[in-house]
Each structure stands twice: as structure tokens, then as C-alpha cells.
Amino acid sequence: MTKNQIQQLQAIFSSQNVLTEIEDMIAYSYDASHVEIRPEAVVFATTTEQVSQLMKFAYREKIPVTPRGQGSGLSGGSVPFKKGIVLCMDKMKRIIDFDPANRLITVEAGLTTSDIDPIAAKANLFYPPDPGSVTFSTIGGNVAENAGGLRGLKYGVTKDYVKMMKVVLPQGEIVILGNKCVKHVAGFNMEGIFVGSEGLLGIMTEVTLALLPIPEHRESALAIFNSLDGAAQAVSDIIASGVTPSTMEFMDNATINAIQNFKDCGLPRDGAAVLLIETDGEKNSAIAEMAKVEQQVKKNDIRDFVRAKTSTERDRLFEGRRVALNALASVRPNLILEDATVMRSKLPEMVRGITRIAEKYQLQIGIFGHAGDGNLHPTFLLDMRDKDEMARTEKGVAELFQLAIDLEGTISGEHGIGLEKKPFLQNQIGSEGIRLLQNIKRTFDPLNLLNPGKMFDMPAEQTA
Ligand SMILES: Cc1cc2nc3c(=O)[nH]c(=O)nc-3n(C[C@H](O)[C@H](O)[C@H](O)COP(=O)(O)OP(=O)(O)OC[C@H]3O[C@@H](n4cnc5c(N)ncnc54)[C@H](O)[C@@H]3O)c2cc1C
């Protein structure tokens, strides 16, 4: 970027909110995936107006802009593929409005997800979507990726809670999409298009989210299985029995041992797999539902069913699940975390398929994830410097995606496409699907300057 362009950025954001030093460019060159590309400048927005001015400047000067929350994304979404400017949203953290009567909260997009609950709890409310990254990811990043979480099975994902948003479009216009009413059908479901848009269509600066009453009671238990198949079949049986637990998390033996080596969370090292299960709601119904869960798991090669008797015991089990990724990351120099997802009835087939892939390519794959909603995280543990192992892993990953598609599932349940899964999107949605996405992108961003190069390629003449 030229000196004059940097001065223009400083005029919009003030000098302390514009970085251009090499160390800073390195710090903002990656997210939680594997791609690393340095930007030419990093800016920190504190107002919607600044974001609007930035996009007008970027369009005038034809400079790519990549929005960034906390960079915890797992698909390369906030990596500046075409360099240019990284726009950090994490200083926009204000609570704009808390409206308990309508069970709504309006926040700036850079607010950390877990910062909502202490405010909501004052009116006995909570915000259900709880990605494993809840203590560091931002609401803007959650909306842009349509993040899921441990409670997705019963409570759904981010898209189920987004009511309204303030968005800066790629050419700088500021628009309000959606509405605070329970029902709203005036025009297209525009806020819906922005959920999962991965920063390609506009920059969210404020979001209004729905809240729910905190459940009266929670029952938590750990089901320990002698086989992977037993655990996968139990998930399917529990759902078929009519119970909807609020959480049903799966961890295989590799994951259990990685967690126990990382931090003692009381998980059984010799279990082939465990399910961490929680039911919630009115006290009697949560207890009755857990009794039904116990009946179902006991049909499936179970070794033990341990109930958490205190909140400390429950927190310890949940902590185990929350540190799973960090724990697996400490096993080998690198990991590749996937989020292929299938319908719950196909979970046993999916787990068997992943085991087959591991054997075929001699790979170390830890499996954990939100099994209750069919969303597994097969995690390839490897040393990327080992070319042979890397080549085998790439084949294993491609086969995993095909397996998910063959089982009528999806290559991504919650982490998005970004750069990591871009080569596989066409297999999922076909060339007509890609063309539709390109046309939508062109309508919003005719010069392809907002987060270019992600999710799908634009025809050559359109690229920045
Ligand atoms: C340990 C760990 C556990 C995780 N667990 C889960 C999980 O359980 N469920 C899950 O779904 N994900 C999970 N993730 C992935 C990640 O945390 C989520 O995708 C999260 O939503 C990303 O938020 P972020 O603020 O870090 O966004 P970033 O990674 O910075 O950005 C993600 C995408 O959103 C875009 N973006 C960011 N802010 C805005 C904005 N204001 N307007 C427009 N676009 C924007 C970026 O351009 C990028 O494309 C996990 C990640 C880690 C490291």
C-alpha cells in the first residue's frame, strides 16, 4: 500500500488503530486453520461509520478487505487471501440494548460470545449457541460462520437466534436487515443470507439476538462404551426414542486419552468411546428424560453410566469436552480438524467409514464432536513436514468429504468453507449451486473486494 493510502486509513481510524509493521502483519496472517497470508495493513474499527468509510475507500482504491473477529475460525475465513487490509472488529464490544421483556439483546459484532450470558442471566435468560470457542470467538464471527455448539441438538445454532443486524455493504452503504418482532416477512429473509456468509457479502457491526429462559434443572451423565459402534448406535437410539437431550457429545478413545494427558477431567482411559449427555428443562421432565436416555444407552455395548451428582462434577466433564481440541493439538505437531456432518441415523455408518479411512491410509484420527446433531469432528493428527504422511492425509480428508456426501450429509456442519474446503464445495452443491453463489456475490460486491478468494472462485474477470 502507498504512504498516501496508509494516511487515508489513519484519517479514518486514527494512527493507533492502523498497523503496518511486519510483526503485526504476521500476527494477523492466520486463524485456527493452516493457511497463512500476510495483509498489508490491519485496522481496528470502533464505529459503524468507520467501517462504512473504509469500504468506500477500499472501493475507490480497489483494495481487498478481510473482516476478522477473533481469528478462531477453522476454515481460513479471516486469512487475507488477496492481502490488502484486515478489518478487526474485536474493539466493537458494546451492549447496545438489553430488552428482557422481548427476550432480546442487541450487541456490537465484536463482543465475545460468552459476555452475553452474565447480562442475560440478570433476567433469568441465556443465549443458547455455545461453540467450543465461546470464551473467545465474537458474535460477528459466529453469525458469519453460523456457529453451532454443544447445545445445538436441542437449541439449534446461531441462525436460530439472529433477529436483526446492522450491516455495512461492500461499497459502504449502511443497512438494517431483519426486525425485532417474533414474526417478520416484509421482503426477502435478508438477515438469513448474511448468516453463514463468511464475510463475503457485508460487514455486520450490530446484531440483535433472541434469548431464552434459563432451564430450571439440568441432569448430566457420562455413558462409557466398549465400542465406537455402540456409542454411535446409542445416539441414533436416543433420538429415535423421542428424547432430545440438550447436549450429546461424543469422544473416542484417542480423544479421551489426549484430554486426560492434557488435564485430568475424570474420563475413563480404557473406554472405547464416551457420550457426554445432558437433559434440561422443568426438574421432573429433565430427570425422566435422563432415565429414558439410560434405558437406550444400556442396549448398546455399554460399560458404565455415571451421573454427575454435583455441579462441580458436571463442570469437570464439560471441561474435558471443551479442551478436546487443545488436547488433541498437543499429541502431534499438527492437526486438521474437520466437521463433516450426517443425519443422526447415519452416524454409525459414518464412524465406521472414518475408522476405515484411518486404516486404509494409516492415519491417526481422533473423533469427537456434537454427535447428537450428527456433527462429528474427525481430527487428523500428523506432522505436516512429513510429505508422505501429508499426502496420505490429503487423500483421507478427500475421502471423508465424499463419504459425508455419499451418506447425504454435508462437508461442513459449522466451520464453514473458507479456503480449507473450497475445492470440495462443488461436489456438495454442484456447478449450478456455485453459479448461484457467484451471482449473489457479484450483486453485493461487483469488484470482488470483500474477502475475495473464499468459499468459491469468481470468474477470472471478476477477481480483485
Ligand atoms: C478451540 C476451538 C473450538 C471451536 N469450537 C467451535 C464449535 O463448537 N462450533 C463452531 O461452530 N465453531 C467452533 N470453532 C470455530 C470458530 O470459533 C467459529 O467459527 C467462530 O464463529 C469464529 O469466530 P471469530 O470471532 O473467531 O471469527 P473469525 O475467525 O475472525 O472469522 C470467521 C469468519 O467470519 C468473518 N467475520 C468475522 N467478523 C465478521 C463481521 N463482523 N462481519 C462479517 N464477517 C465477519 C470473517 O471474515 C471470517 O470469514 C472453534 C474454534 C476453536 C479454535
The ligand as an SDF file (V2000), in Angstrom:
LIG
                    3D

 53 58  0  0  0  0  0  0  0  0999 V2000
  -10.9270  -24.4160   20.3010 C   0  0  0  0  0  0  0  0  0  0  0  0
  -11.9690  -24.0630   19.2690 C   0  0  0  0  0  0  0  0  0  0  0  0
  -13.2530  -24.5730   19.4050 C   0  0  0  0  0  0  0  0  0  0  0  0
  -14.2330  -24.2680   18.4530 C   0  0  0  0  0  0  0  0  0  0  0  0
  -15.4930  -24.7770   18.6300 N   0  0  0  0  0  0  0  0  0  0  0  0
  -16.4520  -24.4820   17.7240 C   0  0  0  0  0  0  0  0  0  0  0  0
  -17.7740  -25.0180   17.8690 C   0  0  0  0  0  0  0  0  0  0  0  0
  -18.0720  -25.7530   18.8130 O   0  0  0  0  0  0  0  0  0  0  0  0
  -18.6990  -24.6670   16.9430 N   0  0  0  0  0  0  0  0  0  0  0  0
  -18.4110  -23.8600   15.8840 C   0  0  0  0  0  0  0  0  0  0  0  0
  -19.3060  -23.5690   15.0700 O   0  0  0  0  0  0  0  0  0  0  0  0
  -17.1630  -23.3510   15.7180 N   0  0  0  0  0  0  0  0  0  0  0  0
  -16.1910  -23.6320   16.5930 C   0  0  0  0  0  0  0  0  0  0  0  0
  -14.9180  -23.1250   16.4310 N   0  0  0  0  0  0  0  0  0  0  0  0
  -14.6270  -22.2780   15.2460 C   0  0  0  0  0  0  0  0  0  0  0  0
  -14.7420  -20.7520   15.4770 C   0  0  0  0  0  0  0  0  0  0  0  0
  -14.5430  -20.4120   16.8310 O   0  0  0  0  0  0  0  0  0  0  0  0
  -16.0830  -20.2160   14.9830 C   0  0  0  0  0  0  0  0  0  0  0  0
  -16.1620  -20.3550   13.5720 O   0  0  0  0  0  0  0  0  0  0  0  0
  -16.3370  -18.7450   15.3480 C   0  0  0  0  0  0  0  0  0  0  0  0
  -17.6510  -18.4120   14.9510 O   0  0  0  0  0  0  0  0  0  0  0  0
  -15.3480  -17.7760   14.7160 C   0  0  0  0  0  0  0  0  0  0  0  0
  -15.4540  -16.5290   15.3950 O   0  0  0  0  0  0  0  0  0  0  0  0
  -14.2920  -15.4420   15.3200 P   0  0  0  0  0  0  0  0  0  0  0  0
  -14.7610  -14.2360   16.0200 O   0  0  0  0  0  0  0  0  0  0  0  0
  -13.0130  -16.0140   15.7860 O   0  0  0  0  0  0  0  0  0  0  0  0
  -14.2520  -15.1680   13.7420 O   0  0  0  0  0  0  0  0  0  0  0  0
  -13.0190  -15.1820   12.7440 P   0  0  0  0  0  0  0  0  0  0  0  0
  -12.3430  -16.4990   12.7510 O   0  0  0  0  0  0  0  0  0  0  0  0
  -12.1820  -13.9930   12.9460 O   0  0  0  0  0  0  0  0  0  0  0  0
  -13.8090  -15.0220   11.3630 O   0  0  0  0  0  0  0  0  0  0  0  0
  -14.6160  -16.0520   10.8710 C   0  0  0  0  0  0  0  0  0  0  0  0
  -15.3100  -15.5640    9.5740 C   0  0  0  0  0  0  0  0  0  0  0  0
  -16.2450  -14.5630    9.8940 O   0  0  0  0  0  0  0  0  0  0  0  0
  -15.9650  -13.3630    9.1620 C   0  0  0  0  0  0  0  0  0  0  0  0
  -16.3210  -12.2720   10.0750 N   0  0  0  0  0  0  0  0  0  0  0  0
  -15.8630  -12.0730   11.3420 C   0  0  0  0  0  0  0  0  0  0  0  0
  -16.4680  -10.9990   11.8920 N   0  0  0  0  0  0  0  0  0  0  0  0
  -17.3290  -10.5310   10.9520 C   0  0  0  0  0  0  0  0  0  0  0  0
  -18.2480   -9.4450   10.9280 C   0  0  0  0  0  0  0  0  0  0  0  0
  -18.4220   -8.6260   11.9740 N   0  0  0  0  0  0  0  0  0  0  0  0
  -18.9580   -9.2370    9.7940 N   0  0  0  0  0  0  0  0  0  0  0  0
  -18.8140  -10.0590    8.7170 C   0  0  0  0  0  0  0  0  0  0  0  0
  -17.9630  -11.0950    8.6950 N   0  0  0  0  0  0  0  0  0  0  0  0
  -17.2380  -11.3330    9.8030 C   0  0  0  0  0  0  0  0  0  0  0  0
  -14.5150  -13.4670    8.7730 C   0  0  0  0  0  0  0  0  0  0  0  0
  -14.2370  -12.7450    7.5830 O   0  0  0  0  0  0  0  0  0  0  0  0
  -14.3530  -14.9600    8.5610 C   0  0  0  0  0  0  0  0  0  0  0  0
  -14.7770  -15.3270    7.2760 O   0  0  0  0  0  0  0  0  0  0  0  0
  -13.9150  -23.4320   17.3430 C   0  0  0  0  0  0  0  0  0  0  0  0
  -12.6170  -22.9290   17.2150 C   0  0  0  0  0  0  0  0  0  0  0  0
  -11.6440  -23.2390   18.1490 C   0  0  0  0  0  0  0  0  0  0  0  0
  -10.2650  -22.6670   17.9720 C   0  0  0  0  0  0  0  0  0  0  0  0
  1  2  1  0
  2  3  1  0
  2 52  2  0
  3  4  2  0
  4  5  1  0
  4 50  1  0
  5  6  2  0
  6  7  1  0
  6 13  1  0
  7  8  2  0
  7  9  1  0
  9 10  1  0
 10 11  2  0
 10 12  1  0
 12 13  2  0
 13 14  1  0
 14 15  1  0
 14 50  1  0
 15 16  1  0
 16 17  1  0
 16 18  1  0
 18 19  1  0
 18 20  1  0
 20 21  1  0
 20 22  1  0
 22 23  1  0
 23 24  1  0
 24 25  2  0
 24 26  1  0
 24 27  1  0
 27 28  1  0
 28 29  2  0
 28 30  1  0
 28 31  1  0
 31 32  1  0
 32 33  1  0
 33 34  1  0
 33 48  1  0
 34 35  1  0
 35 36  1  0
 35 46  1  0
 36 37  1  0
 36 45  1  0
 37 38  2  0
 38 39  1  0
 39 40  1  0
 39 45  2  0
 40 41  1  0
 40 42  2  0
 42 43  1  0
 43 44  2  0
 44 45  1  0
 46 47  1  0
 46 48  1  0
 48 49  1  0
 50 51  2  0
 51 52  1  0
 52 53  1  0
M  END
$$$$
